[in-house]
Amino acid sequence: MTARNLLLLKNLRLLEPAFEEPRDGYEILIEGERISEVADRPIASAAADVIDCGGRVVMPGLIDCHVHSMHSEVYMRRMEDVPLTLATARGAKRLKEMLDRGFTTVRDTGGTDWGMKMAIDQGLIPGPRLFIAGRSIGPTGGHSDGRSRTNPGYACPCCNGMAYLRLVADGEPAVRKAVREQMRQGCDHVKIMVSGGVASPYDPLDSQQFSAAEIIAAVEEAEAFGRYTLAHAYSAEAIIRAVTHGVRTIEHGNLIDEPAAKLMAERGAYLVANLVAYVAMKERAADYGMPATMLEKNELVLQGGYKSLEICKAAGVKVAYGSDLLGALAVDQSREFSIRTEVQKPIEVIRSATTIAAEVVRRPGRLGTIAPNAWADIIVVDGDPTRDVTLLEGQGKHLAAIMRGGCFHKNRLGAAA
């Protein structure tokens, strides 16, 4: 990235997510890493370098609220054979590719540690702003427990990618200790498992995992540290248990029902949906070794995914953008846009990846918007994504520029005048 002190973006169409469509006549002044001024008239700044956007659409950088940077295998059992050195190299590549697609912020929901976050912050590797959960936490036999039935436990997480990503804790004291350790490790949020999952070997989707007491322990410890808790949950029963006891965001939620959605709306809880994960697994996960038992569970949650969006919209639940793609399936990260437009307007999906997502990561007004004092995380699009949302897909090929914190990661607009 090349830092610029003062930049003036002109000749653009502004797509602020609050708008229904891009608007002409705007200019944007960027000072350092933040946006200084946004106006629907010419901005006077003799000291600024002028960037001509060529009439393109300028909008906030995208935010993905459910990624796994270090999950580099589709069939997670294979992570047991991945040393941390290789997992880190793969993770660095995955993060750069996310930024290449215009995702200037991502929320990692398990497996990525403070070292990767610091590597990005210190400019050692290119990547988006990274909010981390550390190791996801669940009970024995639950979604965080990927061991084979013949494996009594991992000796240590040092040389085993699977063990490093996840943590098993049983009972309230163990959960408190596990959460406190994630806080000590610099995490931004805590990930717990409260229902079965697709990519775990032995737990049925409708299984109830962490108990009420364990959920309360996780929530109390996270909030005591100024953080919050998110929960992997598919079934309505698991969602209700989690939200009743203070969980702030529900991940997946494919099997939600009206009462569960009503409770989420009343409590101000968010849903982070990721339909693309199930579509991609149905299409290609078998090619990467995922067994039939997992693919059968995937089919069940895929059927409920579209309905979950309709139920949440009717109840007034805010739904954020997520992808949750494992291994080589990560190339489909941006497909969530077109998949969701089967039941949502393009601008609604865009808001899920900007303003709503910014609320999820607790940075409203700083991320997901083009406004004074916001971070200058910006993408410049070759066309109008409110009319053709696939312009946000294609591995970033329709993005003329990608800026994070006032610095260009990609720029084919030409040199500043």
C-alpha positions as CSV (number, residue, x, y, z in Angstrom):
1,M,0.0,0.0,0.0
2,T,1.1,3.5,-0.7
3,A,0.1,6.1,1.9
4,R,-1.1,9.6,0.8
5,N,-1.5,12.5,3.2
6,L,-4.4,14.4,1.6
7,L,-6.6,13.0,-1.3
8,L,-9.6,14.5,-3.0
9,L,-11.8,12.1,-4.9
10,K,-13.8,13.7,-7.7
11,N,-16.0,12.8,-10.7
12,L,-17.8,10.0,-8.8
13,R,-21.2,8.6,-8.0
14,L,-21.6,8.1,-4.3
15,L,-23.3,5.0,-3.0
16,E,-23.7,5.6,0.7
17,P,-25.7,2.6,2.0
18,A,-28.5,4.9,3.4
19,F,-29.2,5.8,-0.3
20,E,-31.3,3.6,-2.5
21,E,-29.0,4.2,-5.5
22,P,-25.8,6.1,-6.3
23,R,-26.0,9.9,-6.4
24,D,-24.0,12.2,-8.6
25,G,-22.2,15.4,-7.7
26,Y,-20.4,14.3,-4.6
27,E,-16.7,14.7,-3.7
28,I,-14.7,13.1,-0.8
29,L,-11.7,14.5,1.0
30,I,-9.5,12.0,2.8
31,E,-6.9,13.1,5.3
32,G,-4.5,10.4,6.5
33,E,-6.5,7.2,7.3
34,R,-9.9,8.9,7.8
35,I,-12.5,10.7,5.7
36,S,-12.4,14.4,6.4
37,E,-15.3,15.7,4.3
38,V,-18.1,14.5,2.1
39,A,-20.1,17.0,0.1
40,D,-22.6,17.1,-2.8
41,R,-20.7,20.1,-4.1
42,P,-17.1,20.9,-5.1
43,I,-14.6,20.7,-2.1
44,A,-11.9,23.3,-2.0
45,S,-8.5,22.0,-0.9
46,A,-5.5,23.3,-2.7
47,A,-3.2,21.0,-0.8
48,A,-5.0,17.8,-1.8
49,D,-3.9,15.4,-4.6
50,V,-6.9,14.9,-6.9
51,I,-8.1,11.4,-7.9
52,D,-10.5,11.4,-10.9
53,C,-12.8,8.4,-10.4
54,G,-14.0,8.6,-14.0
55,G,-17.7,8.7,-13.1
56,R,-17.5,5.3,-11.3
57,V,-19.5,4.4,-8.2
58,V,-17.7,4.9,-4.9
59,M,-18.9,3.0,-1.8
60,P,-17.7,1.8,1.5
61,G,-15.4,-1.2,1.7
62,L,-17.2,-4.5,2.3
63,I,-17.4,-6.3,5.6
64,D,-17.6,-10.1,6.0
65,C,-18.8,-10.9,9.5
66,H,-18.1,-14.7,9.4
67,V,-14.8,-15.9,8.0
68,H,-12.3,-18.5,9.1
69,S,-8.9,-17.2,7.9
70,M,-7.0,-20.3,9.2
71,H,-9.4,-23.0,8.1
72,S,-7.6,-24.0,5.0
73,E,-9.1,-27.4,4.4
74,V,-12.7,-28.1,3.4
75,Y,-12.8,-31.4,5.3
76,M,-11.6,-30.2,8.7
77,R,-10.1,-33.5,9.8
78,R,-7.3,-32.9,7.3
79,M,-6.2,-29.9,9.4
80,E,-4.7,-32.4,11.9
81,D,-1.9,-32.8,9.4
82,V,-1.3,-29.1,8.8
83,P,1.5,-27.6,11.0
84,L,1.1,-24.0,12.2
85,T,3.7,-22.7,9.8
86,L,1.8,-24.0,6.8
87,A,-1.6,-22.9,8.3
88,T,-0.2,-19.4,8.8
89,A,1.1,-19.1,5.2
90,R,-2.2,-20.3,3.9
91,G,-4.1,-17.9,6.2
92,A,-2.0,-14.9,4.9
93,K,-2.9,-15.8,1.4
94,R,-6.6,-16.1,2.2
95,L,-6.6,-12.7,3.9
96,K,-4.9,-11.0,1.0
97,E,-7.5,-12.5,-1.4
98,M,-10.3,-11.2,0.8
99,L,-8.9,-7.7,0.5
100,D,-8.5,-8.3,-3.3
101,R,-12.3,-8.9,-3.4
102,G,-13.0,-5.5,-1.7
103,F,-13.5,-6.8,1.8
104,T,-11.7,-4.2,3.8
105,T,-12.9,-5.6,7.1
106,V,-13.5,-9.2,8.2
107,R,-14.7,-10.7,11.5
108,D,-13.0,-14.1,12.1
109,T,-15.3,-16.4,14.0
110,G,-12.7,-18.9,15.3
111,G,-9.2,-20.0,14.7
112,T,-7.2,-16.8,14.0
113,D,-5.1,-15.3,16.7
114,W,-3.6,-12.0,17.7
115,G,-0.4,-12.7,15.8
116,M,-2.1,-12.7,12.4
117,K,-4.0,-9.5,13.4
118,M,-0.7,-7.8,14.4
119,A,0.9,-8.9,11.2
120,I,-1.7,-7.1,9.2
121,D,-1.7,-4.0,11.5
122,Q,2.1,-3.8,11.3
123,G,2.1,-4.1,7.5
124,L,3.9,-7.4,7.4
125,I,1.1,-9.0,5.2
126,P,-1.7,-7.3,3.2
127,G,-5.2,-7.9,4.5
128,P,-8.4,-6.4,5.8
129,R,-9.1,-5.0,9.2
130,L,-9.3,-8.1,11.3
131,F,-11.6,-8.7,14.3
132,I,-10.8,-12.1,16.0
133,A,-12.3,-14.7,18.2
134,G,-9.2,-16.8,18.9
135,R,-10.2,-20.5,19.4
136,S,-13.9,-21.3,19.2
137,I,-15.2,-23.0,22.3
138,G,-17.6,-25.9,22.6
139,P,-18.4,-29.0,24.7
140,T,-17.0,-32.5,24.3
141,G,-18.6,-34.1,21.3
142,G,-19.9,-30.8,20.0
143,H,-19.2,-28.6,17.0
144,S,-15.7,-27.6,18.4
145,D,-14.7,-31.3,18.9
146,G,-13.5,-32.7,15.6
147,R,-11.6,-35.7,17.0
148,S,-12.1,-39.2,15.6
149,R,-13.8,-41.6,18.1
150,T,-10.4,-43.3,18.5
151,N,-8.7,-40.1,19.6
152,P,-8.8,-39.4,23.3
153,G,-7.3,-35.9,22.9
154,Y,-4.6,-33.9,21.3
155,A,-1.3,-33.7,23.0
156,C,-0.9,-30.0,22.3
157,P,-2.0,-27.5,19.7
158,C,1.5,-26.6,18.7
159,C,1.9,-28.7,15.6
160,N,-1.7,-29.6,14.8
161,G,-3.9,-27.1,12.9
162,M,-7.1,-28.7,14.1
163,A,-6.2,-28.4,17.8
164,Y,-5.1,-24.8,17.4
165,L,-8.4,-23.7,15.9
166,R,-10.8,-25.0,18.5
167,L,-11.1,-25.6,22.2
168,V,-13.2,-28.1,24.2
169,A,-14.5,-27.0,27.6
170,D,-17.1,-28.7,29.8
171,G,-18.9,-27.1,32.8
172,E,-19.2,-23.5,33.9
173,P,-15.7,-23.2,35.5
174,A,-14.0,-24.6,32.4
175,V,-15.9,-22.3,30.2
176,R,-15.0,-19.2,32.3
177,K,-11.4,-20.1,32.2
178,A,-11.5,-20.7,28.4
179,V,-13.2,-17.3,27.8
180,R,-10.7,-15.6,30.1
181,E,-7.9,-17.1,28.1
182,Q,-9.3,-15.8,24.8
183,M,-9.6,-12.4,26.4
184,R,-6.0,-12.6,27.5
185,Q,-5.0,-13.5,24.0
186,G,-6.4,-10.2,22.7
187,C,-9.7,-11.4,21.2
188,D,-12.5,-9.0,20.1
189,H,-15.3,-11.4,20.7
190,V,-15.9,-15.0,21.9
191,K,-17.3,-17.8,19.8
192,I,-19.3,-20.6,21.5
193,M,-21.2,-23.6,20.2
194,V,-24.8,-24.1,21.2
195,S,-26.1,-26.5,18.5
196,G,-24.8,-29.2,16.2
197,G,-23.0,-28.3,13.0
198,V,-22.4,-29.5,9.4
199,A,-18.6,-29.8,9.4
200,S,-18.4,-31.7,12.7
201,P,-18.5,-35.5,12.7
202,Y,-20.9,-36.8,15.3
203,D,-23.3,-34.1,16.6
204,P,-26.8,-34.0,15.1
205,L,-27.9,-30.5,13.8
206,D,-30.6,-30.3,16.4
207,S,-28.4,-31.3,19.3
208,Q,-28.3,-28.8,22.3
209,Q,-24.7,-28.2,23.2
210,F,-23.6,-25.6,25.8
211,S,-26.0,-25.5,28.7
212,A,-27.7,-22.3,30.0
213,A,-25.1,-22.1,32.8
214,E,-22.2,-22.5,30.4
215,I,-23.7,-19.8,28.1
216,I,-24.2,-17.4,31.0
217,A,-20.6,-18.0,32.1
218,A,-19.3,-17.2,28.6
219,V,-21.4,-14.1,28.2
220,E,-20.5,-12.8,31.7
221,E,-16.8,-13.2,31.2
222,A,-16.8,-11.6,27.7
223,E,-18.9,-8.6,28.9
224,A,-16.7,-8.2,32.0
225,F,-13.8,-7.7,29.5
226,G,-15.8,-5.3,27.4
227,R,-16.3,-7.9,24.7
228,Y,-19.4,-9.9,23.5
229,T,-20.4,-13.4,22.6
230,L,-21.5,-14.9,19.4
231,A,-23.0,-18.4,19.1
232,H,-23.0,-21.0,16.4
233,A,-26.7,-22.1,16.3
234,Y,-29.0,-23.6,13.7
235,S,-32.1,-24.7,15.5
236,A,-34.8,-22.4,16.9
237,E,-34.4,-24.0,20.3
238,A,-30.6,-23.3,20.4
239,I,-31.1,-19.8,19.2
240,I,-33.7,-19.1,22.0
241,R,-31.4,-20.6,24.6
242,A,-28.4,-18.4,23.4
243,V,-30.3,-15.1,23.1
244,T,-32.2,-15.6,26.3
245,H,-28.9,-15.8,28.1
246,G,-27.2,-12.8,26.5
247,V,-25.6,-13.9,23.3
248,R,-25.4,-10.9,20.9
249,T,-25.0,-12.5,17.5
250,I,-26.3,-15.8,16.1
251,E,-24.2,-17.4,13.4
252,H,-26.1,-19.3,10.7
253,G,-29.6,-19.6,12.2
254,N,-30.9,-21.5,9.2
255,L,-33.6,-23.4,11.1
256,I,-34.9,-20.3,12.9
257,D,-38.7,-19.9,13.5
258,E,-40.9,-16.9,14.1
259,P,-40.8,-17.1,18.0
260,A,-37.0,-17.2,17.9
261,A,-36.8,-14.4,15.4
262,K,-39.2,-12.3,17.6
263,L,-37.0,-12.9,20.6
264,M,-33.9,-11.8,18.6
265,A,-35.6,-8.6,17.5
266,E,-36.8,-7.8,21.1
267,R,-33.2,-8.3,22.4
268,G,-31.5,-6.5,19.6
269,A,-29.6,-9.6,18.6
270,Y,-28.1,-9.9,15.1
271,L,-28.2,-12.8,12.6
272,V,-25.0,-13.4,10.6
273,A,-26.2,-15.5,7.6
274,N,-24.0,-17.3,5.1
275,L,-25.9,-19.1,2.5
276,V,-23.0,-19.3,0.1
277,A,-21.2,-21.8,2.4
278,Y,-24.0,-24.4,2.0
279,V,-24.3,-23.8,-1.8
280,A,-20.5,-24.2,-2.3
281,M,-20.4,-27.3,-0.1
282,K,-23.3,-28.9,-2.0
283,E,-21.5,-28.2,-5.3
284,R,-17.9,-29.1,-4.5
285,A,-17.2,-30.2,-0.9
286,A,-17.2,-33.9,-1.8
287,D,-14.3,-33.2,-4.2
288,Y,-12.2,-32.2,-1.2
289,G,-13.0,-35.2,1.0
290,M,-16.1,-34.1,3.0
291,P,-18.0,-37.3,3.8
292,A,-21.6,-38.1,2.9
293,T,-22.8,-37.8,6.5
294,M,-21.7,-34.1,6.6
295,L,-23.2,-33.4,3.2
296,E,-26.5,-34.8,4.3
297,K,-26.6,-32.3,7.2
298,N,-25.6,-29.6,4.7
299,E,-28.6,-30.3,2.6
300,L,-30.9,-29.8,5.6
301,V,-29.6,-26.4,6.5
302,L,-29.4,-25.3,2.8
303,Q,-33.1,-25.8,2.5
304,G,-33.8,-23.6,5.5
305,G,-31.3,-20.8,4.6
306,Y,-33.5,-18.8,2.3
307,K,-36.5,-19.1,4.6
308,S,-34.5,-17.8,7.5
309,L,-33.9,-14.5,5.7
310,E,-37.6,-14.0,5.1
311,I,-38.5,-14.9,8.7
312,C,-35.9,-12.4,10.1
313,K,-37.0,-9.7,7.7
314,A,-40.6,-10.1,8.8
315,A,-39.6,-10.0,12.5
316,G,-37.2,-7.0,12.1
317,V,-34.0,-8.8,12.9
318,K,-30.9,-7.2,11.4
319,V,-29.0,-9.7,9.2
320,A,-25.3,-9.2,8.5
321,Y,-23.2,-10.6,5.6
322,G,-21.2,-13.8,6.2
323,S,-19.5,-16.4,4.1
324,D,-18.0,-19.1,6.4
325,L,-16.2,-20.8,3.5
326,L,-13.7,-23.5,4.3
327,G,-10.5,-24.3,2.4
328,A,-10.6,-23.9,-1.4
329,L,-14.3,-22.9,-1.2
330,A,-13.2,-19.4,0.0
331,V,-13.0,-18.3,-3.6
332,D,-16.8,-18.0,-3.5
333,Q,-16.8,-15.4,-0.7
334,S,-18.5,-12.7,-2.9
335,R,-21.2,-15.1,-4.3
336,E,-23.3,-14.4,-1.2
337,F,-24.4,-11.2,-2.9
338,S,-26.1,-12.8,-5.8
339,I,-27.4,-15.7,-3.8
340,R,-29.2,-13.4,-1.3
341,T,-30.7,-11.3,-4.1
342,E,-33.0,-14.3,-4.7
343,V,-35.0,-13.0,-1.6
344,Q,-33.5,-9.5,-1.0
345,K,-33.0,-6.3,-3.0
346,P,-29.3,-5.7,-3.9
347,I,-29.2,-2.6,-1.7
348,E,-30.4,-4.7,1.2
349,V,-27.6,-7.1,0.7
350,I,-25.1,-4.2,0.4
351,R,-26.3,-2.8,3.7
352,S,-25.8,-6.2,5.3
353,A,-22.1,-6.0,4.2
354,T,-21.6,-2.4,5.2
355,T,-23.8,-0.5,7.8
356,I,-25.3,-3.6,9.5
357,A,-22.0,-5.4,9.5
358,A,-20.3,-2.3,11.1
359,E,-22.8,-2.5,13.9
360,V,-21.9,-6.2,14.4
361,V,-18.2,-5.4,14.8
362,R,-19.3,-2.4,17.0
363,R,-17.8,0.3,14.7
364,P,-20.9,2.1,13.4
365,G,-20.0,5.5,11.9
366,R,-16.4,4.3,11.5
367,L,-16.8,1.4,9.1
368,G,-19.4,0.7,6.4
369,T,-20.1,4.3,5.6
370,I,-18.7,7.2,3.6
371,A,-18.9,10.0,6.2
372,P,-16.7,12.4,8.1
373,N,-14.5,10.7,10.7
374,A,-15.1,7.3,9.2
375,W,-12.0,5.3,8.3
376,A,-11.2,5.7,4.6
377,D,-12.1,2.1,3.6
378,I,-13.4,2.6,0.1
379,I,-14.0,0.6,-3.1
380,V,-14.6,2.1,-6.5
381,V,-16.8,0.0,-8.8
382,D,-17.0,-0.2,-12.6
383,G,-20.8,0.2,-12.6
384,D,-23.8,0.3,-10.3
385,P,-24.1,-2.6,-7.9
386,T,-27.6,-1.7,-6.9
387,R,-28.6,-2.6,-10.5
388,D,-26.1,-5.5,-10.9
389,V,-24.9,-6.9,-7.7
390,T,-22.5,-9.3,-9.5
391,L,-20.2,-6.3,-9.9
392,L,-19.1,-7.0,-6.4
393,E,-18.2,-10.6,-7.4
394,G,-15.6,-11.9,-9.8
395,Q,-12.6,-11.8,-7.4
396,G,-12.5,-8.0,-7.5
397,K,-12.2,-7.6,-11.3
398,H,-14.9,-5.0,-11.4
399,L,-13.2,-2.9,-8.7
400,A,-11.1,-0.1,-10.1
401,A,-9.7,0.8,-6.7
402,I,-9.6,-0.7,-3.2
403,M,-8.5,1.6,-0.3
404,R,-8.0,0.7,3.3
405,G,-7.3,3.4,5.9
406,G,-6.5,6.0,3.2
407,C,-4.0,3.8,1.4
408,F,-4.6,2.1,-1.9
409,H,-4.3,-1.7,-2.0
410,K,-5.4,-1.5,-5.7
411,N,-5.6,1.5,-8.0
412,R,-6.2,1.6,-11.7
413,L,-7.8,5.1,-11.6
414,G,-4.4,6.6,-12.5
415,A,-2.0,8.8,-10.7
416,A,-3.2,11.6,-8.5
417,A,-3.2,15.0,-10.2
